[in-house]
């Protein structure tokens, strides 16, 4: 019953909304300071600046675009893979900051890591359903003509 609902795309839209809210927070000075202190609670805040917050906001705007695109075109292998990599990069970043630099901690970080981990695992588990052999994209390729291929017209020429 639930296979036809394609719930993952709605999850990606939700993640895009979360990223958009984070981007807004990063570009609002008072909210950016609070967010950076929440995520990077063990960092020396002389190392942090408004520029770093805005760069973090730009990353979140890009993540919003990537995740919205993946939600809209869930059966497109390229869109799917780029969204998957965005979650991998998020996990790598926060893991690196936690292990190598010991600058992150707190519940804000835990929420970010949990959301990225859940998204990553869900996308890996569902990958074949959305972009694997037999998925809609693969079936559609049989009926589409690619501009760099010789067109096929059945019947006499």
Sine and cosine of phi, psi and omega as CSV:
sin_phi,cos_phi,sin_psi,cos_psi,sin_omega,cos_omega
0.00,0.00,-0.73,0.68,-0.10,-1.00
-0.99,0.15,-0.18,0.98,-0.02,-1.00
-0.88,0.48,-0.55,0.83,-0.05,-1.00
-0.99,0.12,-0.14,0.99,-0.04,-1.00
-0.97,0.24,-0.43,0.90,-0.04,-1.00
0.77,0.63,0.85,0.53,-0.08,-1.00
-0.89,0.45,-0.49,0.87,-0.03,-1.00
-0.84,0.55,-0.62,0.78,-0.02,-1.00
-0.91,0.41,-0.56,0.83,0.06,-1.00
-0.95,0.33,-0.56,0.83,0.10,-1.00
-0.89,0.46,-0.67,0.74,0.02,-1.00
-0.90,0.44,-0.62,0.79,0.08,-1.00
-0.89,0.45,-0.66,0.75,0.04,-1.00
-0.89,0.46,-0.68,0.73,0.04,-1.00
-0.90,0.44,-0.58,0.81,0.05,-1.00
-0.91,0.42,-0.63,0.77,0.04,-1.00
-0.91,0.42,-0.69,0.73,0.04,-1.00
-0.87,0.50,-0.68,0.73,0.02,-1.00
-0.90,0.43,-0.63,0.78,0.02,-1.00
-0.91,0.42,-0.65,0.76,0.04,-1.00
-0.90,0.43,-0.68,0.73,0.04,-1.00
-0.89,0.46,-0.65,0.76,0.03,-1.00
-0.88,0.48,-0.71,0.71,0.04,-1.00
-0.86,0.50,-0.69,0.72,0.01,-1.00
-0.88,0.48,-0.65,0.76,-0.04,-1.00
-0.93,0.37,-0.47,0.88,0.00,-1.00
-1.00,-0.02,-0.03,1.00,0.08,-1.00
-0.97,-0.25,0.93,-0.37,-0.17,-0.99
-0.78,0.62,-0.73,0.69,-0.05,-1.00
-0.92,0.38,-0.62,0.78,0.02,-1.00
-0.96,0.28,-0.56,0.83,-0.01,-1.00
-0.89,0.45,-0.69,0.72,0.01,-1.00
-0.87,0.49,-0.69,0.72,0.00,-1.00
-0.90,0.43,-0.69,0.73,-0.01,-1.00
-0.90,0.45,-0.72,0.69,-0.02,-1.00
-0.90,0.44,-0.63,0.78,0.03,-1.00
-0.93,0.37,-0.53,0.85,0.02,-1.00
-0.95,0.31,-0.71,0.70,-0.03,-1.00
-0.97,0.24,-0.72,0.69,-0.07,-1.00
-0.96,-0.28,0.85,0.52,-0.15,-0.99
-0.92,0.39,-0.34,0.94,-0.02,-1.00
-0.98,-0.18,0.10,1.00,-0.05,-1.00
-1.00,0.07,0.43,-0.90,0.15,-0.99
-0.99,0.16,0.88,-0.48,-0.14,-0.99
-0.98,0.21,0.04,1.00,0.21,-0.98
-0.97,0.23,-0.34,0.94,0.07,-1.00
-0.98,0.21,-0.32,0.95,-0.05,-1.00
-0.99,-0.14,0.47,-0.88,0.00,-1.00
-0.52,-0.85,0.10,-1.00,0.09,-1.00
-0.89,0.46,-0.56,0.83,0.04,-1.00
-0.89,0.46,-0.70,0.71,0.02,-1.00
-0.88,0.47,-0.64,0.76,0.02,-1.00
-0.90,0.43,-0.67,0.74,0.01,-1.00
-0.93,0.37,-0.58,0.82,0.08,-1.00
-0.90,0.43,-0.65,0.76,0.07,-1.00
-0.89,0.45,-0.62,0.78,0.06,-1.00
-0.91,0.42,-0.62,0.78,0.04,-1.00
-0.91,0.42,-0.65,0.76,0.08,-1.00
-0.85,0.53,-0.69,0.73,-0.01,-1.00
-0.92,0.38,-0.57,0.82,0.07,-1.00
-0.90,0.43,-0.68,0.73,0.04,-1.00
-0.89,0.46,-0.68,0.73,0.04,-1.00
-0.88,0.48,-0.60,0.80,0.05,-1.00
-0.88,0.48,-0.72,0.69,0.00,-1.00
-0.90,0.44,-0.72,0.70,-0.04,-1.00
-0.89,0.46,-0.72,0.69,-0.06,-1.00
-0.95,0.31,-0.57,0.82,0.08,-1.00
-0.91,0.41,-0.69,0.72,0.03,-1.00
-0.87,0.50,-0.68,0.73,0.02,-1.00
-0.91,0.41,-0.60,0.80,0.05,-1.00
-0.92,0.40,-0.63,0.77,0.00,-1.00
-0.95,0.32,-0.62,0.79,-0.07,-1.00
-0.87,-0.50,0.85,0.52,-0.12,-0.99
-0.88,0.48,-0.42,0.91,-0.02,-1.00
-1.00,-0.08,0.05,1.00,0.06,-1.00
-1.00,0.04,0.87,-0.50,-0.08,-1.00
-0.86,0.51,-0.66,0.75,-0.01,-1.00
-0.90,0.44,-0.74,0.67,0.01,-1.00
-0.89,0.47,-0.65,0.76,-0.01,-1.00
-0.89,0.45,-0.74,0.68,-0.04,-1.00
-0.91,0.41,-0.64,0.77,0.01,-1.00
-0.90,0.43,-0.66,0.75,0.05,-1.00
-0.90,0.44,-0.67,0.74,0.04,-1.00
-0.86,0.51,-0.70,0.71,0.02,-1.00
-0.91,0.42,-0.52,0.85,0.03,-1.00
-0.89,0.45,-0.60,0.80,0.04,-1.00
-0.96,0.29,-0.59,0.81,0.06,-1.00
-0.89,0.46,-0.71,0.70,0.01,-1.00
-0.88,0.47,-0.62,0.78,0.05,-1.00
-0.88,0.48,-0.73,0.68,0.02,-1.00
-0.89,0.46,-0.69,0.73,0.00,-1.00
-0.90,0.44,-0.69,0.72,-0.01,-1.00
-0.86,0.52,-0.80,0.60,-0.07,-1.00
-0.93,0.36,-0.56,0.83,0.06,-1.00
-0.91,0.40,-0.68,0.73,0.02,-1.00
-0.89,0.45,-0.69,0.73,0.02,-1.00
-0.90,0.43,-0.60,0.80,0.00,-1.00
-0.95,0.33,-0.72,0.69,-0.12,-0.99
-1.00,0.10,-0.78,0.62,-0.13,-0.99
-0.99,0.16,-0.64,0.77,-0.11,-0.99
-0.94,-0.33,-0.20,0.98,-0.04,-1.00
0.72,0.69,0.70,0.72,-0.02,-1.00
-0.97,-0.23,-0.20,0.98,-0.08,-1.00
-0.94,-0.34,0.40,-0.92,0.05,-1.00
0.11,-0.99,0.08,-1.00,0.05,-1.00
0.99,-0.10,0.14,-0.99,-0.09,-1.00
-0.96,0.29,-0.48,0.88,0.05,-1.00
-0.88,0.47,-0.65,0.76,0.05,-1.00
-0.92,0.40,-0.68,0.73,-0.01,-1.00
-0.85,0.52,-0.67,0.74,0.03,-1.00
-0.89,0.46,-0.70,0.72,0.01,-1.00
-0.89,0.46,-0.68,0.73,0.01,-1.00
-0.92,0.39,-0.65,0.76,0.01,-1.00
-0.90,0.43,-0.72,0.69,0.00,-1.00
-0.89,0.46,-0.68,0.73,0.02,-1.00
-0.91,0.40,-0.65,0.76,-0.01,-1.00
-0.92,0.39,-0.72,0.70,0.02,-1.00
-0.87,0.49,-0.70,0.72,0.00,-1.00
-0.89,0.46,-0.71,0.71,0.01,-1.00
-0.87,0.49,-0.78,0.63,-0.03,-1.00
-0.89,0.46,-0.70,0.71,-0.01,-1.00
-0.88,0.48,-0.69,0.72,0.00,-1.00
-0.92,0.40,-0.59,0.81,0.04,-1.00
-0.93,0.37,-0.68,0.74,-0.01,-1.00
-0.91,0.42,-0.63,0.78,-0.08,-1.00
-1.00,-0.05,0.05,1.00,-0.13,-0.99
-0.82,0.58,-0.75,0.66,-0.03,-1.00
-0.90,0.43,-0.55,0.83,0.01,-1.00
-0.90,0.43,-0.61,0.79,-0.09,-1.00
-1.00,-0.04,-0.64,0.77,-0.09,-1.00
-0.74,-0.67,0.12,0.99,-0.02,-1.00
-1.00,0.08,-0.07,-1.00,0.05,-1.00
-0.86,0.52,0.73,-0.68,-0.01,-1.00
1.00,0.06,-0.07,1.00,0.05,-1.00
-0.96,0.27,0.13,-0.99,-0.02,-1.00
-0.85,0.53,-0.63,0.78,-0.02,-1.00
-0.89,0.46,-0.70,0.71,-0.02,-1.00
-0.91,0.41,-0.65,0.76,0.02,-1.00
-0.92,0.40,-0.63,0.78,-0.02,-1.00
-0.91,0.41,-0.51,0.86,-0.01,-1.00
-0.87,0.50,-0.50,0.87,0.01,-1.00
-0.91,0.41,-0.43,0.90,-0.10,-1.00
-0.97,-0.24,-0.07,1.00,-0.06,-1.00
-0.96,-0.27,0.51,-0.86,0.06,-1.00
-0.97,-0.23,0.76,-0.65,0.03,-1.00
-1.00,-0.01,0.67,-0.74,-0.08,-1.00
-0.89,0.45,-0.34,0.94,-0.01,-1.00
-1.00,-0.10,0.08,1.00,0.03,-1.00
-0.95,-0.31,0.38,-0.92,0.07,-1.00
-0.94,0.34,0.79,-0.61,-0.01,-1.00
-0.91,0.41,0.56,-0.83,0.01,-1.00
-0.96,-0.29,0.87,-0.50,0.06,-1.00
-0.87,-0.50,0.93,-0.38,0.00,-1.00
-0.92,0.39,0.48,-0.88,0.04,-1.00
0.98,-0.22,-0.07,-1.00,-0.04,-1.00
-0.94,0.35,0.52,-0.85,-0.01,-1.00
-0.97,-0.24,0.00,0.00,0.00,0.00
